[in-house]
Every structure is written in C-alpha cells, then in structure tokens.
C-alpha cells in the first residue's frame, strides 16, 4: 500500500514548545579539530580523535533531562538508556523511544543514572509495544513533557489507564497496516509505523529463568512491592504479540533513516513490503531476542538485519531482566552479523553514552561502511571529519 502522509503539529503545548525552542547556531561538524591531532598512531581511528566540538556528544547527561542539545541542526545523537529505551537528539529536538525505565530506585535493577522524574523535555515519544519494560514510565514522561505519544491501539489503551492522566490529545494511535506516514515538520522527521511481530521465546527461556531465579538474591519486601507496581503498568493483552508490536522508520529531512524494532521477533510481511520499497536504513535500533543462547538469538536477529539492511546496528533489550533473563552478550551476535554482512558497523554502548552521526551522509546517497558515520573515509588528512567520540 502506498504510504499516506499525515501532518502532525503540536498545538496544545505552547508553553512546552517555548521551553524547548532554544535557538541553535549553525555548526560544521568537526570544524574545530586540527588535522592529524589527537591520534599519535596516525591510523585515523575515531576513538582516538579529539573530543567533539558538540558538547552533547561528550556527555552522558541526557538532553531530555536538562543536558545540552546539538548546535548543528543536522547532527543526530543516539543514547541507549536500558532495555529498548533510546534518546534521539536531532539538532535541538528530542525524540524518546520507549520509556521502560522501571523507575529503578527501590528495585533490584541496575541504576540508569536517572529516573523518570528527571525527564522534562521531549518533542515526541514513540512506543514499540505495551509490555511494562517498555511503557512503565511513559505516562509520567508524557505528562511532564507534553510530548505526543505514538503507539498501537493496545498501547494507547493501556496508557490511558496509567497514572498520571495524560491529555488524550497527546495520543496518536497507529496500526502499522495502512502505510501511513506521520509528518512532524517542527522536528524535521517523518515516522512510518509498520506492524511487527513480538518475540516468542522458546520454552528453554523459561527454564533458564527458573534456574536464574533459584540462585539470584531474593528481592526485599519493598523491592518486590515497587516492582509489582511497575509491572502493573504494562499490558497483558493476549493480542499484543500479533497486533501490538509496531516497528518504525524515522526519516530525517536529510534522508537519513533510523529503524526502530523494540522486540526480537520474526519479520512480518508488512515489514518486508515496506523495506522492499524503502531499500535500506542508516541505523537499526533492534532488540535482541529473549532466546538466551547466542545461536538461536542470531536466527532471529539475522532476518531483521536482512530486512532492514542497516549500515549501523545498535542493539537493545540485551540487559538483564531480574529473575528471568541474564544479561546477553552482544559480541557473539555481532560476530554472527559480521559473518553474514562484513560491512555492517556494530555499536554497543553503556547507559546514556552518546553516539553522534552526521545525517548528511546517508546510505541513500551512496555512502558505505567506511564513511557513513563521518562523511568520508578516515585518513590522517581528514580526522576533522571524524570529530565525534566513540563511533565504534
């Protein structure tokens, strides 16, 4: 079905827009770096180049929690924030993908370095599906920021019942079956929702979970109560697997594309048809399947890679689920990916650690692995083009 474009503008949160509407000055990526500086080995490795001229690319303080946005309006910053939660900063605009922070203070979960109460800025919230580890804090964040929230009918129905009460006008319901494209001109993006399929873990996942739980420290009564309250914010709708998982293609006004797939499930005909039309994406934010063992995880991940054909793959959902699934190593999965697609760049960061991209360099414009991140093949004569930290 041919995508139908729908303009989406915010007309109910003027005060929030004023708070977000800080002016940015034009900035040429890497302009302040001297040639050949910061890399005594002389190999052009971006990990050894000077710190970025963009303060946001050098800090773990999230823009949504009061940290800096980007001076260059065409630079994109991506932060992983546990599970399949991401912060995307595009110029001075902020997009949040999932909000399953579990407000971790008081639970057994790792400290993310922030809580939902810290997030006060966002221009858009995009939700993949309505399980608690994806929407435990969406209502609070939407209430605090006034940002529109995109999700499946199952997702929106659950959010309407979660505290605090969110303005119904903020909700945008999508099915992922109509080919519609949502246009957000004030952010500089379009969003195409595509119906996916939630992961369906094999029986041994539960068996691993039983063993895991038998040796893990039991929660205190207060930890158990806190987690139970958070879990209640997620949907248990049995139709979620087939009707509630939405993948998204976010296309920036430069043509740079990010695919977001927050569950490690097999590809649907909707996804295959959409990507046959679209071609490739520059970045895939794709969930690792809950299969525990690397090889069966790869059997789920590789079709996702084959479908979206990213230049860069950034994983999600590889973090421990207390009492159920241990942390899942990304390196073996990266090896499976590279065995099949040697040119894909794989990136795995710590919580809130930034990765910055120049969106003017895109797959659609002919860039390949070596130059998609910085716009040019790295060499000693052009290190200034790689003036962002930790690209690998």
Buried (B, 14 or more C-beta within 10 A) or exposed (E): EEBEEBEBEBEEBEEBBEEBEEEBEEBEBBEBBEEBEBBEEEEBBBEBBBBBBBBBBBBBBBBBBEBBBBBBBBBBBBBBBBBBBBBBBBBBBBBBBBBBBBBBEBBBBBEBBBBBBBBBBBBBBBBBBBBBBBBBBBBBBBBBBBBBBBBBBBBBBBBEEBEEEBEEEBBBBBBBBEBBBBBBEBBBBBBBBBBBBBBBBEEEBEEBBEEBEEEBEEBEEEBEEBBEBBBEBBBEBEEBBBBBBBBBBBBBBBBBBBBBBBBBBBBBEBBEEBBEEBEBBBBBBBBBBBBBBBEBBBBBBBBBBEBBBBBBBBBBBBBBBBBBBBEBEBEBBBEBBBEEBEEBBBBBBEBBBBBBBBBBBBBBEEBEBEBBBBBBBBEEEBBBBBBBBBBE
